């Protein structure tokens, strides 16, 4: 749960103003990999940033959790 919260916060920071944590959801693909599901507001901010996708990685231990979010440039 803490890693998912870290991912939401990282995505909000990357996407900028107007995007709230409620606009970003961390879901699991059938194989278990995490994926970001973005609201239309967050998707618009992603496109405005020139990105075509947002990738996410989660990790956690007993006492720590972390997440990395990477914006991938849209193809020209």
C-alpha positions as CSV (number, residue, x, y, z in Angstrom):
1,X,0.0,0.0,0.0
2,X,2.8,2.5,0.8
3,X,4.5,1.8,-2.5
4,X,1.3,2.5,-4.4
5,X,0.9,5.8,-2.5
6,X,4.5,6.7,-3.3
7,X,3.8,6.0,-7.0
8,X,0.7,8.2,-7.0
9,X,2.6,11.0,-5.4
10,X,5.5,10.6,-7.9
11,X,3.1,10.7,-10.8
12,X,1.3,13.8,-9.5
13,X,4.7,15.6,-9.1
14,X,5.7,14.6,-12.7
15,X,2.4,15.6,-14.3
16,X,2.2,19.0,-12.6
17,X,-0.5,21.4,-11.5
18,X,-4.1,20.5,-11.8
19,X,-3.5,16.7,-11.3
20,X,-4.4,15.3,-7.9
21,X,-3.7,11.9,-6.3
22,X,-7.3,11.0,-7.0
23,X,-6.5,11.3,-10.8
24,X,-3.9,8.5,-10.6
25,X,-4.6,4.8,-9.7
26,X,-2.1,2.0,-9.4
27,X,-3.5,-1.3,-10.8
28,X,-2.1,-4.7,-11.4
29,X,-1.9,-6.3,-14.8
30,X,-2.9,-10.0,-15.0
31,X,0.7,-11.1,-14.7
32,X,1.1,-8.9,-11.6
33,X,3.0,-6.0,-13.0
34,X,1.9,-2.5,-11.8
35,X,0.4,0.0,-14.2
36,X,-0.8,3.5,-13.8
37,X,-4.5,4.2,-14.7
38,X,-4.9,7.9,-15.4
39,X,-8.0,10.1,-15.3
40,X,-8.8,12.2,-18.3
41,X,-7.2,15.2,-16.5
42,X,-4.0,13.3,-15.8
43,X,-3.9,11.9,-19.3
44,X,-4.2,15.4,-20.7
45,X,-1.3,16.5,-18.5
46,X,0.7,13.5,-19.7
47,X,0.1,14.5,-23.3
48,X,0.9,18.2,-22.6
49,X,4.2,17.1,-21.1
50,X,5.0,15.4,-24.5
51,X,4.8,11.9,-23.0
52,X,3.1,8.9,-24.6
53,X,3.1,6.7,-21.5
54,X,3.9,6.6,-17.8
55,X,5.7,3.6,-16.5
56,X,5.8,2.6,-12.8
57,X,8.0,0.3,-10.7
58,X,7.2,-0.5,-7.0
59,X,9.4,-2.0,-4.3
60,X,9.0,-2.5,-0.6
61,X,10.5,-4.2,2.4
62,X,9.5,-4.5,6.0
63,X,10.2,-0.9,6.9
64,X,10.5,0.9,3.6
65,X,8.6,1.4,0.4
66,X,9.5,3.2,-2.8
67,X,8.2,3.8,-6.3
68,X,9.6,5.2,-9.5
69,X,7.5,6.7,-12.3
70,X,9.0,7.4,-15.7
71,X,7.4,9.4,-18.4
72,X,8.2,8.0,-21.9
73,X,8.3,10.5,-24.8
74,X,5.5,10.2,-27.3
75,X,6.6,9.1,-30.8
76,X,6.8,11.9,-33.3
